[in-house]
């Protein structure tokens, strides 16, 4: 298997038998520095999702290791009458695995703290976004339009909430699927109502659910604004009967 991979998005393989602990520590620190740099630019994704996947993978590895240790044959030393159980000599820990255990103990706490910093930043940035429905909201809100406005530009996305959803998605924004449709100028002669009327005229839905999002600060669109808008949309859509 590959070593602890802190340089790319694919964390499908985690540990190698020949683990260079000092090198992996430097890689981990470099990875955390990249995450912090993204946070300073208010870029949340895909870093938050990636941190969640990595933490889950490392914890699963530690749990599997515990199960394997319990299954290892060991020397019988005696009987604990108080607990009514056999006492066995703990099996020796291979040097390679001892290094892996140290890597897990070192990585998990700092990754969890990085994830928590990201969640706190997400909550802070979420407070800068205001959502409002455009026109009447239909009973079925499983699909419709999202209008993401910054300054006088509104980016129009078609959204849908699939009936079959991704199992164990790292974030609720992953449940909402979006597709970029157009960029519109918002002004006196082109309000959200006018944009929705045009979408009704050209689109497949007679009265689509349409939600407008405005941010009072500039947010990176793909890394933050769209994922947060999708999270808010999911909370609204999932809380309504369909």
Secondary structure, DSSP 8 states (H G I E B T S, - for coil): ------SSS--S----SS--HHHHHHHHHHHHHHHHHHHHTT--TTHHHHHHHHHHHHHHHHHHHHHHHHHS---EEEEETTTTEEEE------HHHHHHHHHHHHHHHHHHHHHHHHHHHHHHHHTTEEEEE-S---S--SEEEEEEEETTEEEEEEEEE-SS--TT-SSGGGGEEEEEEEEEE-BTTB-HHHHHHHHHHHSS-TT-EEEEEEESS---IIIIIHHHHHHHHHHHHHTS--
